């Protein structure tokens, strides 16, 4: 899977979910992998994404 453009991904994600894309990237070696991870979440329901985002925030804070 080709990595999407970061700005386009951020815009589309925010339009679909209503909040910014949050991914803890500490364990990801390459930026394109972060983009692919975000793109893989685009079809999730907003409620699922809110839960996923809260988990990512908790990971960032720990």
Backbone as XML, in Angstrom:
<?xml version="1.0"?>
<chain id="A" units="angstrom">
  <residue number="1" name="UNK">
    <atom name="N" x="0.836" y="-1.176" z="0.000"/>
    <atom name="CA" x="0.000" y="0.000" z="0.000"/>
    <atom name="C" x="0.885" y="1.246" z="0.000"/>
  </residue>
  <residue number="2" name="UNK">
    <atom name="N" x="0.610" y="2.131" z="-0.915"/>
    <atom name="CA" x="1.378" y="3.378" z="-1.008"/>
    <atom name="C" x="0.914" y="4.341" z="0.080"/>
  </residue>
  <residue number="3" name="UNK">
    <atom name="N" x="1.863" y="5.039" z="0.679"/>
    <atom name="CA" x="1.536" y="6.012" z="1.713"/>
    <atom name="C" x="0.842" y="7.222" z="1.086"/>
  </residue>
  <residue number="4" name="UNK">
    <atom name="N" x="-0.245" y="7.692" z="1.692"/>
    <atom name="CA" x="-0.933" y="8.869" z="1.170"/>
    <atom name="C" x="-0.187" y="10.148" z="1.545"/>
  </residue>
  <residue number="5" name="UNK">
    <atom name="N" x="-0.576" y="11.234" z="0.918"/>
    <atom name="CA" x="-0.052" y="12.550" z="1.263"/>
    <atom name="C" x="-0.548" y="12.908" z="2.670"/>
  </residue>
  <residue number="6" name="UNK">
    <atom name="N" x="0.351" y="13.406" z="3.523"/>
    <atom name="CA" x="0.023" y="13.683" z="4.924"/>
    <atom name="C" x="-1.094" y="14.719" z="5.062"/>
  </residue>
  <residue number="7" name="UNK">
    <atom name="N" x="-1.029" y="15.800" z="4.313"/>
    <atom name="CA" x="-2.046" y="16.847" z="4.425"/>
    <atom name="C" x="-3.411" y="16.344" z="3.978"/>
  </residue>
  <residue number="8" name="UNK">
    <atom name="N" x="-3.442" y="15.612" z="2.882"/>
    <atom name="CA" x="-4.710" y="15.077" z="2.388"/>
    <atom name="C" x="-5.297" y="14.087" z="3.393"/>
  </residue>
  <residue number="9" name="UNK">
    <atom name="N" x="-4.453" y="13.212" z="3.926"/>
    <atom name="CA" x="-4.913" y="12.246" z="4.923"/>
    <atom name="C" x="-5.501" y="12.968" z="6.130"/>
  </residue>
  <residue number="10" name="UNK">
    <atom name="N" x="-4.800" y="13.975" z="6.640"/>
    <atom name="CA" x="-5.275" y="14.718" z="7.809"/>
    <atom name="C" x="-6.614" y="15.386" z="7.544"/>
  </residue>
  <residue number="11" name="UNK">
    <atom name="N" x="-6.769" y="15.955" z="6.368"/>
    <atom name="CA" x="-8.010" y="16.635" z="6.005"/>
    <atom name="C" x="-9.168" y="15.654" z="5.894"/>
  </residue>
  <residue number="12" name="UNK">
    <atom name="N" x="-8.955" y="14.569" z="5.171"/>
    <atom name="CA" x="-10.008" y="13.567" z="4.981"/>
    <atom name="C" x="-10.386" y="12.932" z="6.316"/>
  </residue>
  <residue number="13" name="UNK">
    <atom name="N" x="-9.393" y="12.601" z="7.114"/>
    <atom name="CA" x="-9.658" y="11.983" z="8.410"/>
    <atom name="C" x="-10.499" y="12.913" z="9.289"/>
  </residue>
  <residue number="14" name="UNK">
    <atom name="N" x="-10.116" y="14.179" z="9.358"/>
    <atom name="CA" x="-10.865" y="15.134" z="10.195"/>
    <atom name="C" x="-12.293" y="15.297" z="9.687"/>
  </residue>
  <residue number="15" name="UNK">
    <atom name="N" x="-12.488" y="15.318" z="8.383"/>
    <atom name="CA" x="-13.832" y="15.443" z="7.816"/>
    <atom name="C" x="-14.693" y="14.248" z="8.197"/>
  </residue>
  <residue number="16" name="UNK">
    <atom name="N" x="-14.116" y="13.054" z="8.181"/>
    <atom name="CA" x="-14.883" y="11.834" z="8.474"/>
    <atom name="C" x="-15.113" y="11.605" z="9.956"/>
  </residue>
  <residue number="17" name="UNK">
    <atom name="N" x="-14.123" y="11.942" z="10.781"/>
    <atom name="CA" x="-14.232" y="11.614" z="12.198"/>
    <atom name="C" x="-14.631" y="12.805" z="13.069"/>
  </residue>
  <residue number="18" name="UNK">
    <atom name="N" x="-14.336" y="14.018" z="12.603"/>
    <atom name="CA" x="-14.658" y="15.207" z="13.376"/>
    <atom name="C" x="-13.546" y="15.660" z="14.309"/>
  </residue>
  <residue number="19" name="UNK">
    <atom name="N" x="-12.419" y="14.985" z="14.285"/>
    <atom name="CA" x="-11.269" y="15.369" z="15.107"/>
    <atom name="C" x="-9.993" y="14.954" z="14.389"/>
  </residue>
  <residue number="20" name="UNK">
    <atom name="N" x="-8.843" y="15.460" z="14.831"/>
    <atom name="CA" x="-7.590" y="15.166" z="14.118"/>
    <atom name="C" x="-7.127" y="13.724" z="14.309"/>
  </residue>
  <residue number="21" name="UNK">
    <atom name="N" x="-6.379" y="13.260" z="13.350"/>
    <atom name="CA" x="-5.782" y="11.929" z="13.411"/>
    <atom name="C" x="-4.715" y="11.899" z="14.504"/>
  </residue>
  <residue number="22" name="UNK">
    <atom name="N" x="-4.827" y="10.946" z="15.404"/>
    <atom name="CA" x="-3.865" y="10.801" z="16.494"/>
    <atom name="C" x="-3.252" y="9.412" z="16.404"/>
  </residue>
  <residue number="23" name="UNK">
    <atom name="N" x="-1.943" y="9.370" z="16.237"/>
    <atom name="CA" x="-1.213" y="8.100" z="16.190"/>
    <atom name="C" x="0.073" y="8.260" z="16.980"/>
  </residue>
  <residue number="24" name="UNK">
    <atom name="N" x="0.299" y="7.362" z="17.913"/>
    <atom name="CA" x="1.583" y="7.342" z="18.626"/>
    <atom name="C" x="2.589" y="6.676" z="17.708"/>
  </residue>
  <residue number="25" name="UNK">
    <atom name="N" x="3.574" y="7.425" z="17.315"/>
    <atom name="CA" x="4.511" y="6.954" z="16.291"/>
    <atom name="C" x="5.830" y="6.448" z="16.862"/>
  </residue>
  <residue number="26" name="UNK">
    <atom name="N" x="5.942" y="6.356" z="18.159"/>
    <atom name="CA" x="7.203" y="5.961" z="18.780"/>
    <atom name="C" x="7.720" y="4.608" z="18.270"/>
  </residue>
  <residue number="27" name="UNK">
    <atom name="N" x="6.822" y="3.660" z="18.060"/>
    <atom name="CA" x="7.249" y="2.329" z="17.647"/>
    <atom name="C" x="7.307" y="2.163" z="16.124"/>
  </residue>
  <residue number="28" name="UNK">
    <atom name="N" x="7.019" y="3.213" z="15.393"/>
    <atom name="CA" x="7.006" y="3.138" z="13.936"/>
    <atom name="C" x="8.275" y="3.796" z="13.407"/>
  </residue>
  <residue number="29" name="UNK">
    <atom name="N" x="9.026" y="3.048" z="12.613"/>
    <atom name="CA" x="10.328" y="3.530" z="12.157"/>
    <atom name="C" x="10.274" y="4.539" z="11.016"/>
  </residue>
  <residue number="30" name="UNK">
    <atom name="N" x="9.283" y="4.427" z="10.141"/>
    <atom name="CA" x="9.241" y="5.277" z="8.952"/>
    <atom name="C" x="7.928" y="6.045" z="8.884"/>
  </residue>
  <residue number="31" name="UNK">
    <atom name="N" x="8.008" y="7.307" z="8.474"/>
    <atom name="CA" x="6.834" y="8.168" z="8.406"/>
    <atom name="C" x="5.771" y="7.611" z="7.478"/>
  </residue>
  <residue number="32" name="UNK">
    <atom name="N" x="6.160" y="6.965" z="6.384"/>
    <atom name="CA" x="5.155" y="6.413" z="5.473"/>
    <atom name="C" x="4.330" y="5.328" z="6.159"/>
  </residue>
  <residue number="33" name="UNK">
    <atom name="N" x="4.897" y="4.629" z="7.138"/>
    <atom name="CA" x="4.137" y="3.632" z="7.891"/>
    <atom name="C" x="3.089" y="4.313" z="8.775"/>
  </residue>
  <residue number="34" name="UNK">
    <atom name="N" x="3.410" y="5.479" z="9.302"/>
    <atom name="CA" x="2.437" y="6.254" z="10.074"/>
    <atom name="C" x="1.274" y="6.649" z="9.168"/>
  </residue>
  <residue number="35" name="UNK">
    <atom name="N" x="1.595" y="7.105" z="7.977"/>
    <atom name="CA" x="0.552" y="7.509" z="7.025"/>
    <atom name="C" x="-0.321" y="6.326" z="6.614"/>
  </residue>
  <residue number="36" name="UNK">
    <atom name="N" x="0.285" y="5.185" z="6.382"/>
    <atom name="CA" x="-0.490" y="3.987" z="6.023"/>
    <atom name="C" x="-1.400" y="3.573" z="7.179"/>
  </residue>
  <residue number="37" name="UNK">
    <atom name="N" x="-0.902" y="3.685" z="8.408"/>
    <atom name="CA" x="-1.722" y="3.343" z="9.576"/>
    <atom name="C" x="-2.933" y="4.275" z="9.659"/>
  </residue>
  <residue number="38" name="UNK">
    <atom name="N" x="-2.714" y="5.554" z="9.416"/>
    <atom name="CA" x="-3.822" y="6.501" z="9.422"/>
    <atom name="C" x="-4.820" y="6.216" z="8.313"/>
  </residue>
  <residue number="39" name="UNK">
    <atom name="N" x="-4.315" y="5.928" z="7.131"/>
    <atom name="CA" x="-5.192" y="5.637" z="5.993"/>
    <atom name="C" x="-6.021" y="4.382" z="6.245"/>
  </residue>
  <residue number="40" name="UNK">
    <atom name="N" x="-5.460" y="3.420" z="6.945"/>
    <atom name="CA" x="-6.192" y="2.175" z="7.208"/>
    <atom name="C" x="-7.369" y="2.406" z="8.148"/>
  </residue>
  <residue number="41" name="UNK">
    <atom name="N" x="-7.383" y="3.524" z="8.843"/>
    <atom name="CA" x="-8.459" y="3.839" z="9.785"/>
    <atom name="C" x="-9.559" y="4.702" z="9.190"/>
  </residue>
  <residue number="42" name="UNK">
    <atom name="N" x="-9.435" y="5.125" z="7.948"/>
    <atom name="CA" x="-10.397" y="6.051" z="7.356"/>
    <atom name="C" x="-11.815" y="5.500" z="7.278"/>
  </residue>
  <residue number="43" name="UNK">
    <atom name="N" x="-11.979" y="4.218" z="7.122"/>
    <atom name="CA" x="-13.319" y="3.648" z="6.963"/>
    <atom name="C" x="-13.972" y="3.271" z="8.285"/>
  </residue>
  <residue number="44" name="UNK">
    <atom name="N" x="-13.279" y="3.473" z="9.399"/>
    <atom name="CA" x="-13.859" y="3.157" z="10.705"/>
    <atom name="C" x="-14.964" y="4.143" z="11.065"/>
  </residue>
  <residue number="45" name="UNK">
    <atom name="N" x="-15.886" y="3.692" z="11.869"/>
    <atom name="CA" x="-16.963" y="4.548" z="12.355"/>
    <atom name="C" x="-16.400" y="5.595" z="13.320"/>
  </residue>
  <residue number="46" name="UNK">
    <atom name="N" x="-16.985" y="6.793" z="13.374"/>
    <atom name="CA" x="-16.490" y="7.830" z="14.274"/>
    <atom name="C" x="-16.389" y="7.381" z="15.737"/>
  </residue>
  <residue number="47" name="UNK">
    <atom name="N" x="-17.337" y="6.607" z="16.224"/>
    <atom name="CA" x="-17.285" y="6.148" z="17.616"/>
    <atom name="C" x="-16.071" y="5.248" z="17.847"/>
  </residue>
  <residue number="48" name="UNK">
    <atom name="N" x="-15.784" y="4.392" z="16.890"/>
    <atom name="CA" x="-14.606" y="3.530" z="16.997"/>
    <atom name="C" x="-13.334" y="4.356" z="16.977"/>
  </residue>
  <residue number="49" name="UNK">
    <atom name="N" x="-13.310" y="5.368" z="16.149"/>
    <atom name="CA" x="-12.127" y="6.218" z="16.062"/>
    <atom name="C" x="-11.918" y="7.051" z="17.320"/>
  </residue>
  <residue number="50" name="UNK">
    <atom name="N" x="-12.993" y="7.492" z="17.954"/>
    <atom name="CA" x="-12.845" y="8.210" z="19.221"/>
    <atom name="C" x="-12.186" y="7.301" z="20.253"/>
  </residue>
  <residue number="51" name="UNK">
    <atom name="N" x="-12.639" y="6.059" z="20.328"/>
    <atom name="CA" x="-12.044" y="5.109" z="21.270"/>
    <atom name="C" x="-10.585" y="4.856" z="20.922"/>
  </residue>
  <residue number="52" name="UNK">
    <atom name="N" x="-10.302" y="4.679" z="19.643"/>
    <atom name="CA" x="-8.926" y="4.433" z="19.197"/>
    <atom name="C" x="-8.042" y="5.634" z="19.539"/>
  </residue>
  <residue number="53" name="UNK">
    <atom name="N" x="-8.557" y="6.836" z="19.313"/>
    <atom name="CA" x="-7.793" y="8.052" z="19.596"/>
    <atom name="C" x="-7.489" y="8.177" z="21.090"/>
  </residue>
  <residue number="54" name="UNK">
    <atom name="N" x="-8.446" y="7.832" z="21.928"/>
    <atom name="CA" x="-8.213" y="7.900" z="23.374"/>
    <atom name="C" x="-7.129" y="6.918" z="23.808"/>
  </residue>
  <residue number="55" name="UNK">
    <atom name="N" x="-7.107" y="5.740" z="23.210"/>
    <atom name="CA" x="-6.057" y="4.772" z="23.503"/>
    <atom name="C" x="-4.710" y="5.320" z="23.057"/>
  </residue>
  <residue number="56" name="UNK">
    <atom name="N" x="-4.668" y="5.929" z="21.887"/>
    <atom name="CA" x="-3.406" y="6.498" z="21.392"/>
    <atom name="C" x="-2.920" y="7.627" z="22.292"/>
  </residue>
  <residue number="57" name="UNK">
    <atom name="N" x="-3.837" y="8.465" z="22.769"/>
    <atom name="CA" x="-3.460" y="9.545" z="23.689"/>
    <atom name="C" x="-2.894" y="8.956" z="24.983"/>
  </residue>
  <residue number="58" name="UNK">
    <atom name="N" x="-3.530" y="7.916" z="25.492"/>
    <atom name="CA" x="-3.031" y="7.272" z="26.713"/>
    <atom name="C" x="-1.627" y="6.728" z="26.495"/>
  </residue>
  <residue number="59" name="UNK">
    <atom name="N" x="-1.376" y="6.137" z="25.323"/>
    <atom name="CA" x="-0.031" y="5.621" z="25.009"/>
    <atom name="C" x="0.989" y="6.768" z="24.967"/>
  </residue>
  <residue number="60" name="UNK">
    <atom name="N" x="0.588" y="7.884" z="24.374"/>
    <atom name="CA" x="1.482" y="9.041" z="24.278"/>
    <atom name="C" x="1.826" y="9.567" z="25.661"/>
  </residue>
  <residue number="61" name="UNK">
    <atom name="N" x="0.866" y="9.593" z="26.543"/>
    <atom name="CA" x="1.070" y="10.141" z="27.879"/>
    <atom name="C" x="1.885" y="9.220" z="28.782"/>
  </residue>
  <residue number="62" name="UNK">
    <atom name="N" x="1.961" y="7.964" z="28.446"/>
    <atom name="CA" x="2.705" y="7.008" z="29.280"/>
    <atom name="C" x="4.096" y="6.768" z="28.777"/>
  </residue>
</chain>
